[in-house]
């Protein structure tokens, strides 16, 4: 049996993103999401999370979007105090790991202060798997005893909980079930990343990935897609909260 976590990134980005993610869960096959605690719609996302208790919600650690929660940084921000853009981290760069630890810890603590219990950790734009950021990410995962997205090479000594496989592209959901089974091979637990959303001004002005989110929302709530997974006993839809340590390490 393939245990699938279908996870939407960017909960909290904007109201339209929030509503799209909730609809993908209540009307479709989305099981999980991760929340950007530094973004303007985070408070609304907290409220929606409390209303939809079957939706697994983790922390989407942020370094490349919006403003940090702390105002004491100088290596993570631009002259206006905003986080530097993703392109900043594509070539040679410098960050203070202590600044990063304090900021990401503040983001986790803000999540906890909402009263919600996080299911796992991942990061916006996958910055957690960059060499200077990865040790900080691992330390926080261990400190809070949280599962992580399987988007970096792990050592068994890390003792991290994760899935057997991570699927970057959600298009696989449209494939024939037999092809999906073959694609995931021996993996028993799989996360499929997606970005469903409605569109509002905040998303249009802030993201380079906009219209495809509507297509993903449509696929996740399509009646045929729902039947394809819910009607096939070879699949089980789960959240990160359902993972156990046994058999979860790479």
N, C-alpha and C positions, 0 to 999 in steps of 0.2 A: 504494500500500500504506500502511495505517495502522500505525505502529509504536507500540505501547501499553506504557507503564510503569504497571503496577498496583501502587501503593505504599500500604503500611499504615503509618500513623502510630503512635507510642507504644510501639515496641519498648523494653523495659526498664521499663515502667510497673509491671507486676506479673508474677508467674509465669504466671497464667492468660492474660494478654495475650500474653506471649511464646510460650506453647504454641499459642495460637490463630493467631498470625502464622506460626509454623513450619508448622503443619498446612495453612494456606491456601496456602503455597508448595509443600510436598511433595505434597499431595493435590489441589491446585487450580491456579489460574492466577495467583496472586500472584507478582510478580517482584521486588519491591523493598520496603524498609522504611526507617524512620528511627528512630534510637535516642536515648533520653533518658538521657544519661550521668549525670545527677544523681539518678536514681530508684533505689529499693531493689533492683529486679530487674535493674539494668544489668549486673552481673557475670555473672548467668546468661545474659543476652542476648548478651554477648561470647562466652561459651562456645558457645552455640547457633549464633552466627554463624560460628564457626570450623568447626563440624560441618557446616554447610550452605553450601558455598562458592558455589553457584549463586544464592543469594539476595543481591541487591544491597543494601547497607546504608549509609545516609547518617547524618548527625547531625541530630537533632531538637532544635535549639537551644531552651532552655527558660528562661522568665522568669516563668511564672504557675502553676507546679506544683512542690511539693516544696521542698527547701532548696537554696540555691546551693552550688557547690563551694568557693567562697572565703568567708571570714568577715570580710571587710574592707568590706562594702557598708553604706551607710546610705540610699540612695535606691531600692534595688531590693527591700527587705525590710520586713516588719512588725516589731512589737516583739519577737516571738519568734525572729526571724531567719529566718523562712520567706519564700519569694517571696510578693509580694502577689498577690491573685487577679486573674483576667482583668478583672473589673468595674472595677478600679482604672484601667485604661487605656482605658476607654470614654468618658471625659470629659476635662477638663483635668487634666494631671498633669505631674510633673517627674521626670526621671531624669538621672543623671550619665553621659554617653556613655562616659567613660573607665571607669567601673565596669562598664558593660554590655560594653564591648570586652574587658576583662580576664576577666569571667565567661564570656562566650561563647568566648573563646579557650581558657580552662581546660577547657571542655566538649569542645572539639575536640581538645585535647591529651590529655585522658583517653581519648578514643576511640582516638587514635593509639597511646597507650601500651599498649592491649590487643593490639596486633599486627595489628589489622584495618586495611584501607585504605578510607576513606570514599568513597562514590560521589557524594555531593552534600550540599547543605545545604538545610534548610527550618526551620520553627519551630513550636512548640506554640501553638495558638490563632492562628496567622498573625500574631503580633506583629511579625514582621520587616517587614511592609509598613506599619507605622505610621511617621509622618514622623520622629520622633526616633530610631527604631531602624534605619530603612532604610539610612542611610549606614554605620553600623557593620556591618550585615549584608553590604552590598556590599564593604566593605573586607576583611572576613574571607574572603569568597568569592574575591576576587582574590588575597589573600595566600596562600591555600592552593590556589588554582587549581582550585576545585571548581564543578561545575554547581549551579544553584539551581532551586528551584520557581518556576514562572512565575505568581506570584500578585501581582505588582506591575508597574506600568508601567516599562518599561526604555528607556534611551537606548542607541543603538548604541555610543556612547562608553564605556559600562560594560564592554563586551567580556566579557559573561557568557554562559556556556553554559546553555541551558535548552531546554524543549520549545516547540513551536509553540502548544500549547494546554494549559490546565489545567482539568480537570473536577472540580468540588467534590463532586458527588453521585455515588456509585457505582451508583445505580439504573439508570444508562444501560446497564450490563452486561446488564440483563434485557430490553432492547429488541431488536427485530428487527435483524439485522445491517445491512440496507439503511438502516434509520433511523439506526443508529449512524454509518454512513458519511456520511450526509447531515448529521447533527448536527455532526460535526467538520469539515465543509467542506473547505477546502484544506489544513488542517493535516496534516502528515505524521507529526509526533511528538506524542504526547499523554500526559500523566500523568493517571491516574484515582486520586483519593485515596479511601482506605477505612480502616476501623477494625475489622478482624475480631478477635475475642477470645472466649475462654471467660470465665466470670465467677467472681471470687473476692472475698473480703471487702475486700481493698485497693481493687479497682476499684469495688465498690459504695459504699464509704465515701468515695472520693475524686473520683469523676467524676459528672457529670450526664448522661453519654452511656453507657448501660450495655447494656440489653437489645437495642437495634439492632445492637450488635456481633455478637451471636449470629446475627442474620439475615444480616449481611454475610458471616460465616464460612460459613454454610450455602450462600449463593449462590456464593461463590468456589470451593467444593469440589463443587458440584453437577455430576453427570456430563453433564447436557444443556448446561450453561453451558460446561463445558470443551470439549465437542465443537464447540459453536458457534464458538469462537475458534480452537481448535487445528485444526479441520477446514476452515477458511476461509482460503484463500491471500491474501485481501485484508488479513489481519491478521498482524502479527508481534509477539510478546511480547518486550520487551527490558528492560534496566535503564538507569539513568543512566550507567553505565559504558560503554554502547554508543553514547552520543551523541558526535557530532563537532562541531567548530566550524562546519563548512560547513552552512549552511541552518538553524542552530539559533537564530539571533537573531531577535527580533521586529522 
